[in-house]
Each structure stands twice: as structure tokens, then as C-alpha cells.
């Protein structure tokens, strides 16, 4: 089935796209890595193991 020019011009994308999911996953991954880094730094400061 072929779409007409009118139908092609009126196409609308969905609310959840692959790009949106990918960007949300990257943000969550970045927040997780930031939490790990801060936690490791705090643990090193309290244990006085800086190296």
C-alpha cells in the first residue's frame, strides 16, 4: 500500500522514540557513574587512602 502525498505530509511520530530512550539511558548511566565516583571519593577520604 502506497501513501499519497497528503498522507505522507500528515504523518506524526510517536511520543517514545529510540532517540528519546537512548538519551534517557545515557543520562541515567551518567548519574550512576557520578554517584559511584562520589561514593569512592568519600570512602577514600574517610579511610585516608588517597592513592
Number of C-alpha atoms within 10 A of each C-alpha: 3 6 8 8 8 8 9 10 9 8 8 7 7 6 6 8 9 8 9 11 11 11 11 12 12 12 12 12 12 12 12 11 12 12 12 12 12 11 12 11 14 12 13 13 11 9 9 9 9 9 4
